[in-house]
Amino acid sequence: MNDFTDALMIALRSGQEDPTANQLGVRMKALIAELSNPGVAKTQRARLNRELAQVREAYRKNLVNR
């Protein structure tokens, strides 16, 4: 596992206390699953990467505001 995966697992566990963090964590997990699929087209992969970056930033802001 890498640092991001570890952080994601911690986020999903801590999201049980915060519904917003939970939703963002679940979305990050889904995006990572889609990105790990080798059959995803390059254009789709680019869109998923952009969305993942936005979700990560939203999650970070949510943690800062706690």
PDB file of N, H, CA, C and O in Angstrom:
ATOM      1  N   MET A   1       0.843  -1.191   0.000  1.00  0.00           N
ATOM      2  CA  MET A   1       0.000   0.000   0.000  1.00  0.00           C
ATOM      3  C   MET A   1       0.882   1.246   0.000  1.00  0.00           C
ATOM      4  O   MET A   1       2.010   1.238   0.492  1.00  0.00           O
ATOM      5  N   ASN A   2       0.336   2.301  -0.560  1.00  0.00           N
ATOM      6  H   ASN A   2      -0.580   2.307  -0.960  1.00  0.00           H
ATOM      7  CA  ASN A   2       1.075   3.558  -0.547  1.00  0.00           C
ATOM      8  C   ASN A   2       0.425   4.517   0.448  1.00  0.00           C
ATOM      9  O   ASN A   2      -0.599   4.196   1.050  1.00  0.00           O
ATOM     10  N   ASP A   3       1.018   5.678   0.614  1.00  0.00           N
ATOM     11  H   ASP A   3       1.850   5.938   0.125  1.00  0.00           H
ATOM     12  CA  ASP A   3       0.511   6.644   1.588  1.00  0.00           C
ATOM     13  C   ASP A   3      -0.910   7.074   1.280  1.00  0.00           C
ATOM     14  O   ASP A   3      -1.722   7.238   2.191  1.00  0.00           O
ATOM     15  N   PHE A   4      -1.221   7.261  -0.007  1.00  0.00           N
ATOM     16  H   PHE A   4      -0.561   7.128  -0.747  1.00  0.00           H
ATOM     17  CA  PHE A   4      -2.567   7.699  -0.354  1.00  0.00           C
ATOM     18  C   PHE A   4      -3.594   6.638   0.000  1.00  0.00           C
ATOM     19  O   PHE A   4      -4.667   6.958   0.512  1.00  0.00           O
ATOM     20  N   THR A   5      -3.275   5.373  -0.268  1.00  0.00           N
ATOM     21  H   THR A   5      -2.403   5.113  -0.684  1.00  0.00           H
ATOM     22  CA  THR A   5      -4.203   4.292   0.053  1.00  0.00           C
ATOM     23  C   THR A   5      -4.403   4.206   1.558  1.00  0.00           C
ATOM     24  O   THR A   5      -5.526   4.020   2.028  1.00  0.00           O
ATOM     25  N   ASP A   6      -3.322   4.340   2.313  1.00  0.00           N
ATOM     26  H   ASP A   6      -2.410   4.492   1.931  1.00  0.00           H
ATOM     27  CA  ASP A   6      -3.439   4.331   3.777  1.00  0.00           C
ATOM     28  C   ASP A   6      -4.319   5.481   4.253  1.00  0.00           C
ATOM     29  O   ASP A   6      -5.178   5.298   5.116  1.00  0.00           O
ATOM     30  N   ALA A   7      -4.102   6.668   3.687  1.00  0.00           N
ATOM     31  H   ALA A   7      -3.404   6.816   2.986  1.00  0.00           H
ATOM     32  CA  ALA A   7      -4.910   7.826   4.066  1.00  0.00           C
ATOM     33  C   ALA A   7      -6.373   7.614   3.704  1.00  0.00           C
ATOM     34  O   ALA A   7      -7.265   8.021   4.447  1.00  0.00           O
ATOM     35  N   LEU A   8      -6.617   6.981   2.573  1.00  0.00           N
ATOM     36  H   LEU A   8      -5.892   6.650   1.969  1.00  0.00           H
ATOM     37  CA  LEU A   8      -7.988   6.712   2.158  1.00  0.00           C
ATOM     38  C   LEU A   8      -8.670   5.763   3.132  1.00  0.00           C
ATOM     39  O   LEU A   8      -9.831   5.972   3.485  1.00  0.00           O
ATOM     40  N   MET A   9      -7.972   4.733   3.566  1.00  0.00           N
ATOM     41  H   MET A   9      -7.029   4.564   3.278  1.00  0.00           H
ATOM     42  CA  MET A   9      -8.559   3.779   4.509  1.00  0.00           C
ATOM     43  C   MET A   9      -8.881   4.462   5.839  1.00  0.00           C
ATOM     44  O   MET A   9      -9.931   4.208   6.429  1.00  0.00           O
ATOM     45  N   ILE A  10      -7.990   5.319   6.306  1.00  0.00           N
ATOM     46  H   ILE A  10      -7.136   5.525   5.827  1.00  0.00           H
ATOM     47  CA  ILE A  10      -8.248   6.070   7.537  1.00  0.00           C
ATOM     48  C   ILE A  10      -9.439   6.989   7.335  1.00  0.00           C
ATOM     49  O   ILE A  10     -10.280   7.123   8.224  1.00  0.00           O
ATOM     50  N   ALA A  11      -9.515   7.621   6.173  1.00  0.00           N
ATOM     51  H   ALA A  11      -8.832   7.512   5.451  1.00  0.00           H
ATOM     52  CA  ALA A  11     -10.624   8.526   5.874  1.00  0.00           C
ATOM     53  C   ALA A  11     -11.950   7.789   5.878  1.00  0.00           C
ATOM     54  O   ALA A  11     -12.940   8.290   6.410  1.00  0.00           O
ATOM     55  N   LEU A  12     -11.974   6.614   5.294  1.00  0.00           N
ATOM     56  H   LEU A  12     -11.170   6.207   4.861  1.00  0.00           H
ATOM     57  CA  LEU A  12     -13.220   5.850   5.255  1.00  0.00           C
ATOM     58  C   LEU A  12     -13.650   5.441   6.654  1.00  0.00           C
ATOM     59  O   LEU A  12     -14.841   5.440   6.965  1.00  0.00           O
ATOM     60  N   ARG A  13     -12.695   5.095   7.491  1.00  0.00           N
ATOM     61  H   ARG A  13     -11.727   5.096   7.239  1.00  0.00           H
ATOM     62  CA  ARG A  13     -13.037   4.719   8.868  1.00  0.00           C
ATOM     63  C   ARG A  13     -13.519   5.929   9.653  1.00  0.00           C
ATOM     64  O   ARG A  13     -14.494   5.830  10.398  1.00  0.00           O
ATOM     65  N   SER A  14     -12.854   7.069   9.500  1.00  0.00           N
ATOM     66  H   SER A  14     -12.062   7.149   8.895  1.00  0.00           H
ATOM     67  CA  SER A  14     -13.260   8.256  10.243  1.00  0.00           C
ATOM     68  C   SER A  14     -14.526   8.868   9.668  1.00  0.00           C
ATOM     69  O   SER A  14     -15.198   9.650  10.340  1.00  0.00           O
ATOM     70  N   GLY A  15     -14.857   8.523   8.440  1.00  0.00           N
ATOM     71  H   GLY A  15     -14.311   7.887   7.894  1.00  0.00           H
ATOM     72  CA  GLY A  15     -16.059   9.055   7.811  1.00  0.00           C
ATOM     73  C   GLY A  15     -17.339   8.581   8.456  1.00  0.00           C
ATOM     74  O   GLY A  15     -18.403   9.151   8.212  1.00  0.00           O
ATOM     75  N   GLN A  16     -17.259   7.551   9.273  1.00  0.00           N
ATOM     76  H   GLN A  16     -16.395   7.088   9.471  1.00  0.00           H
ATOM     77  CA  GLN A  16     -18.447   7.067   9.956  1.00  0.00           C
ATOM     78  C   GLN A  16     -18.999   8.131  10.892  1.00  0.00           C
ATOM     79  O   GLN A  16     -20.196   8.146  11.178  1.00  0.00           O
ATOM     80  N   GLU A  17     -18.137   9.020  11.370  1.00  0.00           N
ATOM     81  H   GLU A  17     -17.165   9.009  11.138  1.00  0.00           H
ATOM     82  CA  GLU A  17     -18.560  10.082  12.277  1.00  0.00           C
ATOM     83  C   GLU A  17     -19.017  11.329  11.524  1.00  0.00           C
ATOM     84  O   GLU A  17     -19.745  12.148  12.085  1.00  0.00           O
ATOM     85  N   ASP A  18     -18.614  11.486  10.294  1.00  0.00           N
ATOM     86  H   ASP A  18     -18.023  10.821   9.838  1.00  0.00           H
ATOM     87  CA  ASP A  18     -18.907  12.683   9.502  1.00  0.00           C
ATOM     88  C   ASP A  18     -19.484  12.254   8.152  1.00  0.00           C
ATOM     89  O   ASP A  18     -18.763  11.707   7.318  1.00  0.00           O
ATOM     90  N   PRO A  19     -20.783  12.499   7.930  1.00  0.00           N
ATOM     91  CA  PRO A  19     -21.405  12.055   6.672  1.00  0.00           C
ATOM     92  C   PRO A  19     -20.744  12.637   5.420  1.00  0.00           C
ATOM     93  O   PRO A  19     -20.639  11.947   4.406  1.00  0.00           O
ATOM     94  N   THR A  20     -20.306  13.876   5.476  1.00  0.00           N
ATOM     95  H   THR A  20     -20.392  14.436   6.300  1.00  0.00           H
ATOM     96  CA  THR A  20     -19.663  14.492   4.312  1.00  0.00           C
ATOM     97  C   THR A  20     -18.352  13.782   3.996  1.00  0.00           C
ATOM     98  O   THR A  20     -18.074  13.466   2.840  1.00  0.00           O
ATOM     99  N   ALA A  21     -17.555  13.536   5.019  1.00  0.00           N
ATOM    100  H   ALA A  21     -17.781  13.793   5.959  1.00  0.00           H
ATOM    101  CA  ALA A  21     -16.290  12.830   4.816  1.00  0.00           C
ATOM    102  C   ALA A  21     -16.552  11.425   4.305  1.00  0.00           C
ATOM    103  O   ALA A  21     -15.802  10.914   3.473  1.00  0.00           O
ATOM    104  N   ASN A  22     -17.596  10.806   4.790  1.00  0.00           N
ATOM    105  H   ASN A  22     -18.205  11.220   5.466  1.00  0.00           H
ATOM    106  CA  ASN A  22     -17.940   9.457   4.346  1.00  0.00           C
ATOM    107  C   ASN A  22     -18.270   9.455   2.857  1.00  0.00           C
ATOM    108  O   ASN A  22     -17.781   8.601   2.118  1.00  0.00           O
ATOM    109  N   GLN A  23     -19.091  10.396   2.412  1.00  0.00           N
ATOM    110  H   GLN A  23     -19.488  11.090   3.013  1.00  0.00           H
ATOM    111  CA  GLN A  23     -19.464  10.468   0.996  1.00  0.00           C
ATOM    112  C   GLN A  23     -18.239  10.717   0.122  1.00  0.00           C
ATOM    113  O   GLN A  23     -18.080  10.092  -0.926  1.00  0.00           O
ATOM    114  N   LEU A  24     -17.386  11.622   0.554  1.00  0.00           N
ATOM    115  H   LEU A  24     -17.515  12.130   1.406  1.00  0.00           H
ATOM    116  CA  LEU A  24     -16.174  11.917  -0.218  1.00  0.00           C
ATOM    117  C   LEU A  24     -15.240  10.711  -0.248  1.00  0.00           C
ATOM    118  O   LEU A  24     -14.644  10.416  -1.283  1.00  0.00           O
ATOM    119  N   GLY A  25     -15.110  10.016   0.875  1.00  0.00           N
ATOM    120  H   GLY A  25     -15.595  10.256   1.716  1.00  0.00           H
ATOM    121  CA  GLY A  25     -14.263   8.828   0.932  1.00  0.00           C
ATOM    122  C   GLY A  25     -14.769   7.715   0.039  1.00  0.00           C
ATOM    123  O   GLY A  25     -13.986   7.042  -0.632  1.00  0.00           O
ATOM    124  N   VAL A  26     -16.074   7.522   0.031  1.00  0.00           N
ATOM    125  H   VAL A  26     -16.709   8.069   0.575  1.00  0.00           H
ATOM    126  CA  VAL A  26     -16.664   6.491  -0.823  1.00  0.00           C
ATOM    127  C   VAL A  26     -16.454   6.846  -2.291  1.00  0.00           C
ATOM    128  O   VAL A  26     -16.170   5.971  -3.109  1.00  0.00           O
ATOM    129  N   ARG A  27     -16.592   8.125  -2.625  1.00  0.00           N
ATOM    130  H   ARG A  27     -16.823   8.836  -1.961  1.00  0.00           H
ATOM    131  CA  ARG A  27     -16.387   8.549  -4.016  1.00  0.00           C
ATOM    132  C   ARG A  27     -14.923   8.368  -4.424  1.00  0.00           C
ATOM    133  O   ARG A  27     -14.640   7.939  -5.543  1.00  0.00           O
ATOM    134  N   MET A  28     -13.989   8.694  -3.518  1.00  0.00           N
ATOM    135  H   MET A  28     -14.219   9.042  -2.609  1.00  0.00           H
ATOM    136  CA  MET A  28     -12.576   8.482  -3.828  1.00  0.00           C
ATOM    137  C   MET A  28     -12.303   7.004  -4.083  1.00  0.00           C
ATOM    138  O   MET A  28     -11.577   6.652  -5.013  1.00  0.00           O
ATOM    139  N   LYS A  29     -12.879   6.154  -3.269  1.00  0.00           N
ATOM    140  H   LYS A  29     -13.469   6.440  -2.514  1.00  0.00           H
ATOM    141  CA  LYS A  29     -12.680   4.710  -3.429  1.00  0.00           C
ATOM    142  C   LYS A  29     -13.209   4.246  -4.786  1.00  0.00           C
ATOM    143  O   LYS A  29     -12.567   3.441  -5.461  1.00  0.00           O
ATOM    144  N   ALA A  30     -14.375   4.749  -5.186  1.00  0.00           N
ATOM    145  H   ALA A  30     -14.896   5.403  -4.638  1.00  0.00           H
ATOM    146  CA  ALA A  30     -14.954   4.371  -6.478  1.00  0.00           C
ATOM    147  C   ALA A  30     -14.090   4.869  -7.636  1.00  0.00           C
ATOM    148  O   ALA A  30     -13.881   4.149  -8.613  1.00  0.00           O
ATOM    149  N   LEU A  31     -13.591   6.091  -7.525  1.00  0.00           N
ATOM    150  H   LEU A  31     -13.761   6.675  -6.732  1.00  0.00           H
ATOM    151  CA  LEU A  31     -12.738   6.641  -8.583  1.00  0.00           C
ATOM    152  C   LEU A  31     -11.438   5.851  -8.711  1.00  0.00           C
ATOM    153  O   LEU A  31     -10.982   5.579  -9.821  1.00  0.00           O
ATOM    154  N   ILE A  32     -10.850   5.487  -7.590  1.00  0.00           N
ATOM    155  H   ILE A  32     -11.220   5.708  -6.688  1.00  0.00           H
ATOM    156  CA  ILE A  32      -9.610   4.708  -7.622  1.00  0.00           C
ATOM    157  C   ILE A  32      -9.865   3.347  -8.247  1.00  0.00           C
ATOM    158  O   ILE A  32      -9.037   2.845  -9.006  1.00  0.00           O
ATOM    159  N   ALA A  33     -11.003   2.751  -7.931  1.00  0.00           N
ATOM    160  H   ALA A  33     -11.676   3.159  -7.314  1.00  0.00           H
ATOM    161  CA  ALA A  33     -11.347   1.455  -8.528  1.00  0.00           C
ATOM    162  C   ALA A  33     -11.483   1.582 -10.041  1.00  0.00           C
ATOM    163  O   ALA A  33     -11.011   0.721 -10.783  1.00  0.00           O
ATOM    164  N   GLU A  34     -12.131   2.657 -10.502  1.00  0.00           N
ATOM    165  H   GLU A  34     -12.515   3.356  -9.899  1.00  0.00           H
ATOM    166  CA  GLU A  34     -12.277   2.867 -11.944  1.00  0.00           C
ATOM    167  C   GLU A  34     -10.918   3.102 -12.604  1.00  0.00           C
ATOM    168  O   GLU A  34     -10.653   2.591 -13.692  1.00  0.00           O
ATOM    169  N   LEU A  35     -10.060   3.879 -11.938  1.00  0.00           N
ATOM    170  H   LEU A  35     -10.276   4.294 -11.054  1.00  0.00           H
ATOM    171  CA  LEU A  35      -8.740   4.168 -12.501  1.00  0.00           C
ATOM    172  C   LEU A  35      -7.845   2.933 -12.543  1.00  0.00           C
ATOM    173  O   LEU A  35      -6.951   2.847 -13.385  1.00  0.00           O
ATOM    174  N   SER A  36      -8.069   1.996 -11.661  1.00  0.00           N
ATOM    175  H   SER A  36      -8.795   2.066 -10.977  1.00  0.00           H
ATOM    176  CA  SER A  36      -7.234   0.791 -11.647  1.00  0.00           C
ATOM    177  C   SER A  36      -7.642  -0.210 -12.724  1.00  0.00           C
ATOM    178  O   SER A  36      -6.941  -1.195 -12.955  1.00  0.00           O
ATOM    179  N   ASN A  37      -8.768   0.036 -13.379  1.00  0.00           N
ATOM    180  H   ASN A  37      -9.339   0.836 -13.191  1.00  0.00           H
ATOM    181  CA  ASN A  37      -9.227  -0.832 -14.463  1.00  0.00           C
ATOM    182  C   ASN A  37      -8.407  -0.517 -15.718  1.00  0.00           C
ATOM    183  O   ASN A  37      -8.466   0.604 -16.223  1.00  0.00           O
ATOM    184  N   PRO A  38      -7.647  -1.485 -16.227  1.00  0.00           N
ATOM    185  CA  PRO A  38      -6.796  -1.208 -17.393  1.00  0.00           C
ATOM    186  C   PRO A  38      -7.584  -0.949 -18.683  1.00  0.00           C
ATOM    187  O   PRO A  38      -7.014  -0.444 -19.650  1.00  0.00           O
ATOM    188  N   GLY A  39      -8.850  -1.274 -18.720  1.00  0.00           N
ATOM    189  H   GLY A  39      -9.314  -1.684 -17.935  1.00  0.00           H
ATOM    190  CA  GLY A  39      -9.643  -1.085 -19.926  1.00  0.00           C
ATOM    191  C   GLY A  39     -10.227   0.308 -20.084  1.00  0.00           C
ATOM    192  O   GLY A  39     -10.939   0.573 -21.053  1.00  0.00           O
ATOM    193  N   VAL A  40      -9.939   1.197 -19.150  1.00  0.00           N
ATOM    194  H   VAL A  40      -9.361   0.981 -18.363  1.00  0.00           H
ATOM    195  CA  VAL A  40     -10.480   2.555 -19.209  1.00  0.00           C
ATOM    196  C   VAL A  40      -9.724   3.358 -20.265  1.00  0.00           C
ATOM    197  O   VAL A  40      -8.493   3.354 -20.297  1.00  0.00           O
ATOM    198  N   ALA A  41     -10.471   4.045 -21.124  1.00  0.00           N
ATOM    199  H   ALA A  41     -11.470   4.049 -21.098  1.00  0.00           H
ATOM    200  CA  ALA A  41      -9.869   4.855 -22.189  1.00  0.00           C
ATOM    201  C   ALA A  41      -9.094   6.034 -21.595  1.00  0.00           C
ATOM    202  O   ALA A  41      -9.360   6.467 -20.474  1.00  0.00           O
ATOM    203  N   LYS A  42      -8.136   6.541 -22.365  1.00  0.00           N
ATOM    204  H   LYS A  42      -7.920   6.189 -23.276  1.00  0.00           H
ATOM    205  CA  LYS A  42      -7.303   7.650 -21.888  1.00  0.00           C
ATOM    206  C   LYS A  42      -8.130   8.892 -21.581  1.00  0.00           C
ATOM    207  O   LYS A  42      -7.863   9.582 -20.597  1.00  0.00           O
ATOM    208  N   THR A  43      -9.123   9.183 -22.402  1.00  0.00           N
ATOM    209  H   THR A  43      -9.340   8.622 -23.201  1.00  0.00           H
ATOM    210  CA  THR A  43      -9.949  10.368 -22.154  1.00  0.00           C
ATOM    211  C   THR A  43     -10.757  10.195 -20.875  1.00  0.00           C
ATOM    212  O   THR A  43     -10.901  11.134 -20.092  1.00  0.00           O
ATOM    213  N   GLN A  44     -11.277   9.003 -20.669  1.00  0.00           N
ATOM    214  H   GLN A  44     -11.160   8.241 -21.305  1.00  0.00           H
ATOM    215  CA  GLN A  44     -12.031   8.709 -19.449  1.00  0.00           C
ATOM    216  C   GLN A  44     -11.098   8.773 -18.237  1.00  0.00           C
ATOM    217  O   GLN A  44     -11.474   9.289 -17.185  1.00  0.00           O
ATOM    218  N   ARG A  45      -9.888   8.250 -18.389  1.00  0.00           N
ATOM    219  H   ARG A  45      -9.581   7.830 -19.243  1.00  0.00           H
ATOM    220  CA  ARG A  45      -8.905   8.260 -17.299  1.00  0.00           C
ATOM    221  C   ARG A  45      -8.555   9.704 -16.913  1.00  0.00           C
ATOM    222  O   ARG A  45      -8.409  10.012 -15.731  1.00  0.00           O
ATOM    223  N   ALA A  46      -8.423  10.574 -17.896  1.00  0.00           N
ATOM    224  H   ALA A  46      -8.542  10.324 -18.856  1.00  0.00           H
ATOM    225  CA  ALA A  46      -8.121  11.983 -17.619  1.00  0.00           C
ATOM    226  C   ALA A  46      -9.261  12.630 -16.842  1.00  0.00           C
ATOM    227  O   ALA A  46      -9.020  13.380 -15.896  1.00  0.00           O
ATOM    228  N   ARG A  47     -10.495  12.345 -17.234  1.00  0.00           N
ATOM    229  H   ARG A  47     -10.690  11.736 -18.003  1.00  0.00           H
ATOM    230  CA  ARG A  47     -11.651  12.893 -16.525  1.00  0.00           C
ATOM    231  C   ARG A  47     -11.698  12.382 -15.091  1.00  0.00           C
ATOM    232  O   ARG A  47     -11.969  13.144 -14.163  1.00  0.00           O
ATOM    233  N   LEU A  48     -11.432  11.094 -14.913  1.00  0.00           N
ATOM    234  H   LEU A  48     -11.212  10.476 -15.667  1.00  0.00           H
ATOM    235  CA  LEU A  48     -11.443  10.497 -13.575  1.00  0.00           C
ATOM    236  C   LEU A  48     -10.347  11.098 -12.695  1.00  0.00           C
ATOM    237  O   LEU A  48     -10.566  11.347 -11.510  1.00  0.00           O
ATOM    238  N   ASN A  49      -9.172  11.330 -13.275  1.00  0.00           N
ATOM    239  H   ASN A  49      -8.994  11.128 -14.238  1.00  0.00           H
ATOM    240  CA  ASN A  49      -8.075  11.942 -12.515  1.00  0.00           C
ATOM    241  C   ASN A  49      -8.425  13.356 -12.070  1.00  0.00           C
ATOM    242  O   ASN A  49      -8.121  13.746 -10.942  1.00  0.00           O
ATOM    243  N   ARG A  50      -9.060  14.124 -12.949  1.00  0.00           N
ATOM    244  H   ARG A  50      -9.307  13.807 -13.865  1.00  0.00           H
ATOM    245  CA  ARG A  50      -9.474  15.485 -12.575  1.00  0.00           C
ATOM    246  C   ARG A  50     -10.500  15.440 -11.452  1.00  0.00           C
ATOM    247  O   ARG A  50     -10.409  16.200 -10.488  1.00  0.00           O
ATOM    248  N   GLU A  51     -11.480  14.542 -11.584  1.00  0.00           N
ATOM    249  H   GLU A  51     -11.553  13.925 -12.367  1.00  0.00           H
ATOM    250  CA  GLU A  51     -12.504  14.436 -10.541  1.00  0.00           C
ATOM    251  C   GLU A  51     -11.887  13.977  -9.222  1.00  0.00           C
ATOM    252  O   GLU A  51     -12.252  14.476  -8.158  1.00  0.00           O
ATOM    253  N   LEU A  52     -10.956  13.031  -9.289  1.00  0.00           N
ATOM    254  H   LEU A  52     -10.659  12.625 -10.154  1.00  0.00           H
ATOM    255  CA  LEU A  52     -10.299  12.551  -8.075  1.00  0.00           C
ATOM    256  C   LEU A  52      -9.545  13.691  -7.392  1.00  0.00           C
ATOM    257  O   LEU A  52      -9.578  13.803  -6.166  1.00  0.00           O
ATOM    258  N   ALA A  53      -8.880  14.521  -8.154  1.00  0.00           N
ATOM    259  H   ALA A  53      -8.853  14.430  -9.150  1.00  0.00           H
ATOM    260  CA  ALA A  53      -8.164  15.665  -7.581  1.00  0.00           C
ATOM    261  C   ALA A  53      -9.137  16.613  -6.885  1.00  0.00           C
ATOM    262  O   ALA A  53      -8.832  17.132  -5.811  1.00  0.00           O
ATOM    263  N   GLN A  54     -10.296  16.841  -7.482  1.00  0.00           N
ATOM    264  H   GLN A  54     -10.543  16.419  -8.354  1.00  0.00           H
ATOM    265  CA  GLN A  54     -11.299  17.719  -6.879  1.00  0.00           C
ATOM    266  C   GLN A  54     -11.859  17.117  -5.595  1.00  0.00           C
ATOM    267  O   GLN A  54     -12.052  17.823  -4.605  1.00  0.00           O
ATOM    268  N   VAL A  55     -12.116  15.825  -5.614  1.00  0.00           N
ATOM    269  H   VAL A  55     -11.959  15.251  -6.418  1.00  0.00           H
ATOM    270  CA  VAL A  55     -12.663  15.158  -4.429  1.00  0.00           C
ATOM    271  C   VAL A  55     -11.626  15.146  -3.308  1.00  0.00           C
ATOM    272  O   VAL A  55     -11.971  15.354  -2.145  1.00  0.00           O
ATOM    273  N   ARG A  56     -10.361  14.904  -3.646  1.00  0.00           N
ATOM    274  H   ARG A  56     -10.080  14.735  -4.591  1.00  0.00           H
ATOM    275  CA  ARG A  56      -9.301  14.925  -2.629  1.00  0.00           C
ATOM    276  C   ARG A  56      -9.192  16.302  -1.989  1.00  0.00           C
ATOM    277  O   ARG A  56      -9.039  16.415  -0.773  1.00  0.00           O
ATOM    278  N   GLU A  57      -9.271  17.350  -2.808  1.00  0.00           N
ATOM    279  H   GLU A  57      -9.396  17.258  -3.796  1.00  0.00           H
ATOM    280  CA  GLU A  57      -9.189  18.714  -2.284  1.00  0.00           C
ATOM    281  C   GLU A  57     -10.393  19.019  -1.393  1.00  0.00           C
ATOM    282  O   GLU A  57     -10.240  19.630  -0.335  1.00  0.00           O
ATOM    283  N   ALA A  58     -11.578  18.601  -1.807  1.00  0.00           N
ATOM    284  H   ALA A  58     -11.703  18.105  -2.666  1.00  0.00           H
ATOM    285  CA  ALA A  58     -12.776  18.809  -0.986  1.00  0.00           C
ATOM    286  C   ALA A  58     -12.651  18.061   0.337  1.00  0.00           C
ATOM    287  O   ALA A  58     -13.049  18.573   1.383  1.00  0.00           O
ATOM    288  N   TYR A  59     -12.104  16.862   0.289  1.00  0.00           N
ATOM    289  H   TYR A  59     -11.781  16.446  -0.561  1.00  0.00           H
ATOM    290  CA  TYR A  59     -11.920  16.083   1.515  1.00  0.00           C
ATOM    291  C   TYR A  59     -10.920  16.777   2.433  1.00  0.00           C
ATOM    292  O   TYR A  59     -11.126  16.851   3.645  1.00  0.00           O
ATOM    293  N   ARG A  60      -9.831  17.287   1.847  1.00  0.00           N
ATOM    294  H   ARG A  60      -9.664  17.226   0.863  1.00  0.00           H
ATOM    295  CA  ARG A  60      -8.826  17.996   2.640  1.00  0.00           C
ATOM    296  C   ARG A  60      -9.424  19.218   3.321  1.00  0.00           C
ATOM    297  O   ARG A  60      -9.175  19.464   4.501  1.00  0.00           O
ATOM    298  N   LYS A  61     -10.214  19.981   2.573  1.00  0.00           N
ATOM    299  H   LYS A  61     -10.417  19.780   1.614  1.00  0.00           H
ATOM    300  CA  LYS A  61     -10.861  21.164   3.145  1.00  0.00           C
ATOM    301  C   LYS A  61     -11.827  20.779   4.252  1.00  0.00           C
ATOM    302  O   LYS A  61     -11.939  21.478   5.260  1.00  0.00           O
ATOM    303  N   ASN A  62     -12.525  19.667   4.064  1.00  0.00           N
ATOM    304  H   ASN A  62     -12.434  19.099   3.245  1.00  0.00           H
ATOM    305  CA  ASN A  62     -13.449  19.191   5.090  1.00  0.00           C
ATOM    306  C   ASN A  62     -12.689  18.856   6.374  1.00  0.00           C
ATOM    307  O   ASN A  62     -13.158  19.167   7.469  1.00  0.00           O
ATOM    308  N   LEU A  63     -11.520  18.224   6.247  1.00  0.00           N
ATOM    309  H   LEU A  63     -11.139  17.971   5.358  1.00  0.00           H
ATOM    310  CA  LEU A  63     -10.718  17.890   7.428  1.00  0.00           C
ATOM    311  C   LEU A  63     -10.205  19.145   8.124  1.00  0.00           C
ATOM    312  O   LEU A  63     -10.188  19.216   9.352  1.00  0.00           O
ATOM    313  N   VAL A  64      -9.789  20.130   7.339  1.00  0.00           N
ATOM    314  H   VAL A  64      -9.803  20.072   6.340  1.00  0.00           H
ATOM    315  CA  VAL A  64      -9.266  21.368   7.911  1.00  0.00           C
ATOM    316  C   VAL A  64     -10.364  22.108   8.682  1.00  0.00           C
ATOM    317  O   VAL A  64     -10.093  22.722   9.714  1.00  0.00           O
ATOM    318  N   ASN A  65     -11.582  22.049   8.191  1.00  0.00           N
ATOM    319  H   ASN A  65     -11.803  21.550   7.353  1.00  0.00           H
ATOM    320  CA  ASN A  65     -12.686  22.782   8.815  1.00  0.00           C
ATOM    321  C   ASN A  65     -13.264  22.097  10.046  1.00  0.00           C
ATOM    322  O   ASN A  65     -14.130  22.662  10.715  1.00  0.00           O
ATOM    323  N   ARG A  66     -12.808  20.908  10.350  1.00  0.00           N
ATOM    324  H   ARG A  66     -12.105  20.449   9.807  1.00  0.00           H
ATOM    325  CA  ARG A  66     -13.332  20.218  11.542  1.00  0.00           C
ATOM    326  C   ARG A  66     -12.855  20.863  12.791  1.00  0.00           C
ATOM    327  O   ARG A  66     -13.196  20.417  13.886  1.00  0.00           O
TER     328      ARG A  66
END
